[in-house]
Amino acid sequence: MRAWERTTIALLLCTGLPLAHADLGLNHELNDPLVIALGATYLRNNGQAQLNTSTGLGTLVDLQDTLGTQQDNAGPYASLRWRFSEKWRLEASYFGVFESGDKTISQDIHFGDVVFPVNTNVTSKLNFQDVRGSVGYSVYKTNDKELGVGLGLHVFSYDLSLSAPKLGTEAGNVLAPLPVLSLYGGFALDEQWAVGARLDWFQLTYDNYHGGLTSFALDLLYTPFKHVGFGIGWLGMELNFSSTSGSFQGKFQQNLQGPVAFVTVNF
């Protein structure tokens, strides 16, 4: 288990431990029924991809080193949480990563049914989007502390294309849902400041498909007004997917992590 996974789990477990002091006054983040957040991410992406040919394996390419895509990218972020009872909640979130590259390659690349020879100038585009939804139950909940478990679904869209003059464009795309188990927690520092964390995990091999996902988020939230607040945090995701059938026959891996900033509206 990676260090950040151990750290996140330890933080989540700590949120469920009773504190020595009595409950604080109501913190909007932990008690308001509806919280909507809008903001942006700045994520560092390390990724590899392979799109097989009709006769064999394609070339496993590094998106940053081989294709020259940007490693750091700003993108949109949005989330929603609805507490429909004292201990039950529904959540949804979205973020996207959009990269492009333009580089003279130093090796032959077999991508799908197109061969890009060495010294060819290749233009690449990657569009990755993740939509997450979950239902959670807080096994421990007070006015200022919370610890819960949930079931969710990450629906990700992955679209990678390579193109070069006279050779045309070859693309691989996939839209896939991955069910996840979730562990979440939060605690109020006072009536305005709060900390929240979440860890999602999934790993499954079924028929012609294999997928694995680990996602985590750690947020510091400040709500100085009754209905408006601000947050900063750290978002990360490790994702791997492979398929031997369908529109994307190949595999890809991505490691995304970086800061997120957002404004919240509470009701």
Backbone torsions as a table, in degrees:
resi	resn	phi	psi	omega
1	MET	NA	135.5	-177.5
2	ARG	-72.4	160.4	-175.6
3	ALA	-62.1	-40.6	-178.0
4	TRP	-68.7	-29.3	176.0
5	GLU	-67.4	-43.2	178.3
6	ARG	-63.4	-40.6	179.8
7	THR	-64.1	-44.6	-179.6
8	THR	-64.1	-44.9	179.7
9	ILE	-62.6	-42.3	179.2
10	ALA	-62.0	-40.5	178.6
11	LEU	-64.1	-45.1	-179.4
12	LEU	-62.3	-40.4	178.9
13	LEU	-65.4	-38.1	-179.2
14	CYS	-64.4	-31.7	-178.7
15	THR	-65.3	-22.1	-178.7
16	GLY	-88.9	-6.0	-178.9
17	LEU	-81.5	134.4	177.0
18	PRO	-59.7	137.7	177.5
19	LEU	-92.9	161.6	-175.3
20	ALA	-69.0	-31.6	-176.6
21	HIS	-89.6	166.3	177.5
22	ALA	-73.0	167.8	179.8
23	ASP	-58.4	142.3	176.2
24	LEU	-76.4	176.5	170.9
25	GLY	-65.7	169.9	-174.2
26	LEU	-64.7	126.3	171.5
27	ASN	-98.9	129.9	-174.3
28	HIS	-60.4	-37.9	-177.1
29	GLU	-61.3	-38.5	-176.2
30	LEU	-92.7	-5.8	-172.6
31	ASN	-132.3	-21.6	179.8
32	ASP	-69.1	141.3	-177.9
33	PRO	-63.4	-37.3	-174.0
34	LEU	-129.3	128.6	176.7
35	VAL	-131.1	123.6	177.7
36	ILE	-116.4	134.0	-179.2
37	ALA	-125.7	138.1	175.6
38	LEU	-132.6	134.0	-178.6
39	GLY	-172.3	-150.0	-175.8
40	ALA	-146.8	154.0	175.0
41	THR	-113.3	160.4	170.8
42	TYR	-135.8	92.1	-167.8
43	LEU	-105.9	140.9	171.1
44	ARG	-93.6	127.3	-176.4
45	ASN	-115.5	127.6	168.9
46	ASN	-118.8	118.2	-173.5
47	GLY	-143.3	155.4	173.9
48	GLN	-134.0	151.7	180.0
49	ALA	-148.5	151.7	178.3
50	GLN	-144.5	122.4	176.2
51	LEU	-114.6	113.5	-173.8
52	ASN	-70.4	155.2	176.7
53	THR	-87.5	175.2	178.4
54	SER	-72.3	-13.4	-177.7
55	THR	-117.7	-7.7	-177.8
56	GLY	-179.6	-165.1	-177.0
57	LEU	-76.8	142.5	172.6
58	GLY	-84.6	179.9	-180.0
59	THR	-84.6	131.0	174.3
60	LEU	-79.2	114.7	-175.2
61	VAL	-113.6	144.2	173.1
62	ASP	-88.5	122.4	-173.1
63	LEU	-62.4	-39.7	-176.7
64	GLN	-83.0	-51.8	-175.2
65	ASP	-73.0	-43.6	-174.7
66	THR	-84.0	-41.7	-174.1
67	LEU	-101.8	-13.3	176.2
68	GLY	75.6	24.6	176.5
69	THR	-71.0	156.3	179.9
70	GLN	-64.9	139.4	179.3
71	GLN	-86.1	-31.6	-179.1
72	ASP	-114.0	129.2	-173.7
73	ASN	-141.3	138.2	172.1
74	ALA	-89.2	144.9	-179.8
75	GLY	-154.8	170.0	-178.3
76	PRO	-78.2	155.9	177.2
77	TYR	-144.8	139.6	176.0
78	ALA	-151.7	148.9	176.9
79	SER	-151.9	160.2	179.2
80	LEU	-146.4	138.4	174.4
81	ARG	-135.0	130.2	179.6
82	TRP	-123.7	115.1	173.7
83	ARG	-88.5	102.4	-177.4
84	PHE	-92.2	-0.9	168.2
85	SER	-156.5	-178.2	-176.7
86	GLU	-60.6	-37.5	-174.7
87	LYS	-117.8	-7.4	-179.1
88	TRP	-104.9	144.5	-178.8
89	ARG	-148.4	149.1	171.4
90	LEU	-112.9	139.9	-178.9
91	GLU	-133.2	150.3	172.9
92	ALA	-148.0	146.2	178.4
93	SER	-152.2	162.0	-178.6
94	TYR	-148.2	140.8	165.3
95	PHE	-150.3	157.7	-178.7
96	GLY	-137.9	149.4	176.1
97	VAL	-126.5	127.1	-177.4
98	PHE	-129.8	113.8	-174.7
99	GLU	-123.4	156.2	172.6
100	SER	-145.1	154.9	179.2
101	GLY	-143.8	157.1	178.1
102	ASP	-149.1	106.7	-172.3
103	LYS	-150.6	146.2	171.5
104	THR	-82.2	114.9	-171.4
105	ILE	-77.7	150.8	-176.8
106	SER	-104.6	13.7	178.9
107	GLN	-155.8	160.5	171.9
108	ASP	-69.4	138.4	177.9
109	ILE	-123.2	119.0	172.5
110	HIS	-95.4	105.7	-176.9
111	PHE	-123.4	108.1	-171.4
112	GLY	62.2	-133.5	-178.8
113	ASP	-99.2	15.6	177.5
114	VAL	-114.2	135.7	175.4
115	VAL	-106.0	121.3	175.8
116	PHE	-99.6	106.8	-175.5
117	PRO	-69.9	159.4	176.4
118	VAL	-54.4	145.5	-179.8
119	ASN	72.2	13.5	173.6
120	THR	-86.8	138.6	174.4
121	ASN	-82.0	114.7	-174.0
122	VAL	-112.3	130.9	173.2
123	THR	-101.6	131.1	-177.9
124	SER	-126.8	150.3	176.3
125	LYS	-138.4	134.5	175.7
126	LEU	-125.7	126.1	171.7
127	ASN	-118.7	117.8	178.3
128	PHE	-126.6	128.7	178.9
129	GLN	-135.3	142.5	-179.5
130	ASP	-129.2	125.6	174.2
131	VAL	-115.5	125.5	-176.6
132	ARG	-118.5	135.5	173.0
133	GLY	-134.9	146.0	-179.1
134	SER	-158.4	158.7	170.4
135	VAL	-120.6	133.0	-175.7
136	GLY	-128.7	153.1	177.4
137	TYR	-125.8	124.0	-178.7
138	SER	-85.0	105.9	-179.1
139	VAL	-72.1	-21.3	175.1
140	TYR	-137.3	123.2	-175.9
141	LYS	-148.1	124.1	169.4
142	THR	-129.4	-173.7	179.1
143	ASN	-64.8	-25.1	-173.9
144	ASP	-127.1	5.7	179.7
145	LYS	-144.3	150.5	-178.8
146	GLU	-157.2	139.9	174.0
147	LEU	-144.3	128.5	-176.0
148	GLY	-149.7	171.1	177.5
149	VAL	-127.2	158.6	-177.8
150	GLY	-157.5	168.6	172.2
151	LEU	-119.4	136.3	-176.5
152	GLY	-146.0	-175.8	-178.0
153	LEU	-145.1	123.5	170.1
154	HIS	-99.7	117.9	174.9
155	VAL	-105.4	109.9	-176.7
156	PHE	-110.6	147.5	176.3
157	SER	-118.1	124.3	-177.9
158	TYR	-125.9	123.2	-177.9
159	ASP	-138.3	111.5	-179.5
160	LEU	-122.3	128.1	178.8
161	SER	-130.1	144.6	175.3
162	LEU	-123.9	139.2	179.4
163	SER	-145.4	153.9	178.1
164	ALA	-153.7	149.3	177.8
165	PRO	-56.2	137.9	178.0
166	LYS	72.7	-15.9	179.8
167	LEU	-101.7	-20.4	179.2
168	GLY	85.8	-160.7	-175.0
169	THR	-123.1	136.9	172.5
170	GLU	-125.5	137.0	-175.5
171	ALA	-138.5	150.0	171.7
172	GLY	-127.3	134.2	-179.6
173	ASN	-143.0	150.1	179.9
174	VAL	-148.0	142.7	172.7
175	LEU	-125.6	115.0	-171.9
176	ALA	-140.8	139.9	172.8
177	PRO	-95.2	134.8	176.4
178	LEU	-122.8	113.5	177.0
179	PRO	-71.0	145.0	-176.8
180	VAL	-134.9	153.0	166.7
181	LEU	-95.3	139.9	-175.6
182	SER	-123.9	147.0	170.5
183	LEU	-130.2	126.6	-176.8
184	TYR	-137.7	159.9	178.3
185	GLY	-163.4	166.6	177.8
186	GLY	-166.3	156.4	173.8
187	PHE	-150.0	149.4	179.8
188	ALA	-91.0	131.8	173.4
189	LEU	-81.5	-34.6	171.6
190	ASP	-161.3	-160.6	-175.9
191	GLU	-74.2	-12.6	-177.9
192	GLN	-114.5	-29.6	-175.9
193	TRP	-105.7	140.1	178.6
194	ALA	-149.3	156.6	176.2
195	VAL	-121.8	137.3	177.5
196	GLY	-134.6	153.2	179.6
197	ALA	-149.5	154.8	179.2
198	ARG	-151.0	143.3	176.2
199	LEU	-132.9	124.8	176.3
200	ASP	-113.2	144.9	179.8
201	TRP	-145.8	142.9	178.0
202	PHE	-158.0	142.1	174.9
203	GLN	-154.9	124.8	-176.4
204	LEU	-157.2	138.6	169.6
205	THR	-119.3	125.0	-177.9
206	TYR	-144.9	119.4	176.4
207	ASP	55.6	-116.1	-176.6
208	ASN	-94.9	11.3	-173.0
209	TYR	-125.5	147.0	171.5
210	HIS	-138.4	134.9	178.4
211	GLY	-146.6	146.2	176.4
212	GLY	-146.6	139.9	-177.5
213	LEU	-146.2	134.5	167.9
214	THR	-129.3	123.8	-177.3
215	SER	-131.2	139.8	179.1
216	PHE	-141.7	153.6	177.1
217	ALA	-145.2	138.8	177.6
218	LEU	-133.7	122.8	-172.4
219	ASP	-128.3	143.5	169.4
220	LEU	-113.8	122.3	-171.6
221	LEU	-120.0	136.8	179.8
222	TYR	-126.9	119.5	-177.3
223	THR	-121.1	83.6	-177.4
224	PRO	-77.7	-17.0	-178.0
225	PHE	-117.7	163.4	-175.5
226	LYS	-62.4	-38.2	-174.6
227	HIS	-119.7	1.4	-176.1
228	VAL	-133.6	136.3	177.6
229	GLY	-144.0	179.9	-177.7
230	PHE	-137.7	149.9	-179.2
231	GLY	-145.7	149.3	169.7
232	ILE	-131.4	154.2	-178.5
233	GLY	-167.1	-169.6	179.5
234	TRP	-132.3	128.2	-177.4
235	LEU	-119.6	137.0	179.1
236	GLY	-144.4	151.7	177.5
237	MET	-153.2	133.6	169.1
238	GLU	-115.2	123.8	-173.4
239	LEU	-136.2	133.7	171.9
240	ASN	-135.4	143.0	-177.4
241	PHE	-149.1	139.0	175.1
242	SER	-143.2	149.0	-177.8
243	SER	-149.9	143.6	175.3
244	THR	-113.5	14.3	176.6
245	SER	-151.5	171.1	178.1
246	GLY	87.3	-165.9	-175.6
247	SER	-75.1	-19.5	178.4
248	PHE	-122.4	103.7	176.7
249	GLN	-108.3	102.2	-175.7
250	GLY	163.4	-147.0	179.4
251	LYS	-156.2	159.7	171.3
252	PHE	-150.0	157.0	177.1
253	GLN	-135.0	141.6	177.4
254	GLN	-141.2	140.2	172.4
255	ASN	-125.7	110.0	-177.6
256	LEU	-116.6	131.9	172.8
257	GLN	-161.1	148.9	179.9
258	GLY	165.6	-179.5	-176.3
259	PRO	-78.9	157.6	175.1
260	VAL	-136.7	141.9	177.2
261	ALA	-133.4	142.0	-174.2
262	PHE	-156.9	163.6	173.7
263	VAL	-112.2	137.3	179.9
264	THR	-111.5	148.2	171.7
265	VAL	-122.3	123.8	-175.2
266	ASN	-113.2	144.9	176.3
267	PHE	-135.9	NA	NA
